[in-house]
């Protein structure tokens, strides 16, 4: 009887501790996301409104896929470091997210793959969907992983542009 009474008294404490832990985890994730977005804001001298749109998109995309808003925000940071502004990042992010999902890459690797390919072939950010499709098709056709292909493109793009090859021919 006394053991049960003790357990009954401890149960709410354990539940409270679990909720507290979940809250701390959520707060930590929220601060990490805020940090990533602040980095983007500072890097691109973006308005608070533009950062708010990135935040909204990150939360919306997170509900439909395997990546959380903090991971998506780290993708925005990579895009900002590559020179994309918030408007361009909003348009490119769904494609980066698709590549990350299909290629089993983290957001930073997917962002670098897309931006690196766009830059190597002097393509605009609006070509990000095309680049993502090329990676997915090449991976399916060759049995190579998307990660292997992103490494290959890093070297192949130099040779491809040297010999005036476009991204489709090089991939």
N, C-alpha and C positions, 0 to 999 in steps of 0.2 A: 504494500500500500504506500509506504513512504517513498519508495523508488518512483512509483508512478506520479506521485505528487511533485517530486523533484523534477522529473522529466517534463511534466505539464508546465512547471514554472520556467524551465529552460527553453522550451520550444519557441515562445515568442521572442526570446533573446536571440536564438539561432536564426529565426526568420528575419528579425531586424538586422542582424549582422549580414545575412545574405543580401538583403535589399540594399544595405549600406554599401556593400562591396560592388553590387551592380551599379549603384549610383556613382561611386568613385570611378568605376570603369568607364561609364558613359561620360562623366565630366572630363576624364583624361582624354578620351577619344575626341570630345568636343573641343578641348583646348588644343589638341594636336591638329585638328582640322582648321581651327581658327589661326593657328601658327602658319600652316601651309598657305592659307588664303591671304594672310597678312604679308607673307613673303611675295606672293603674286602681286598684291596691291603695291608694295614698295618697289618691286622690280620694274613693273610696267607703269608706275605712276597712275594707277587705275582709280576711278571714283568708287566711293562706297556703294553706289548703285550698281556698278558693273560687278563688284565683288559679291554683292547680294544675289545677282543673277547666277554667278558661278556656284554659289552656295545652294541656291534653289535647284539648279540642274544636278548638282552632285547628289542631293537628297533624292531627287526624282529618279535619277539613273540607278541609284543604290537599291531602290525598291524592286527593280526589274532584273538584277543580275547578281553575280557572285562577289562583287566588290562593294565595300562600304563607302560612305561619303568621305571618310578620311583618306582612303586609298585613292579615290577619284581626285580629291584635292591635291594629292601628291603628283598626280598626272598633270593637273593644271600648272603646278610649279615647274615641271619639266617643259611644258609648252611655253610658259612665260620666259624661262631661261633660254629657250630657243628663239625668242623674239616675237612670239605670237601675242597679240593683245587679247583682251578679254572676249571681244566679239568673235575673233578668229578661233579662240579656244572653245567657245560655246559650240561652234560649228564642227570643230575637229574632234572634240572629246567623244562623241558617240562612236566614231570610227576607231579611235585609240582604244576605247573600251571593248569594242568588238574584237580587235586584234589581240588584246590581252586575254579575252575569254577563249577565243578559238585557238590561240597559240599557247595557252597556259603560261602566260608571262605575267610578271607583276606590272603595275601601271607605269612605273618608271621605265622599264625595259620596252614596253609597247610604245610609250611616248617617244623614247629615243629612236626606236626603229622607224616610226612614221616620220618624225621630223628629220632624222638623218637622211632618209631616202628622199624626202621632198627637197631638202637643201642640196643634196648631191646632184640631183637632176634638175635643179633650178625650177621646181614646180611650186605653184601656189598652194596655200593651205586647203583650198577648195578641192584639191586632188587627193586629199587624205582618204576618202572613201575608195578611190581607185587603187591607191597604194595598198590599203588594207585588203581589198579583194585579191590583188596580185599575190600577196603573201599567203593568203588562205588557199588559193588555187594552186600555187606552186608547191605548197606543203602537201596538199592532197595528191598532186600528180607525181611527186618525187619520193614520197614516203619519208621526207626529211622533216624534222621538227621546225616550227616557225622560229624557234630560238636559233637553230643552225642556219636558217635562211637569213635571219637578221645579221648574223656574223658574216655570212658570205656576201651579203649586200654591202657591208662596210668595205670589203676589199673590192668587190665586183664593180661598185659604183665608180671607183677611181678609174679602173680600166674601161668601163663602159663609156664614161664621159670623155675619156682620152680618145676613144675611137668613134666618138659621135653616136653612141648607142643611146636609145631612149630607155626609160625605166621598164617598158614592156619587153624590149629585146634583151635587156640585161637580166631581168628576173627569169 
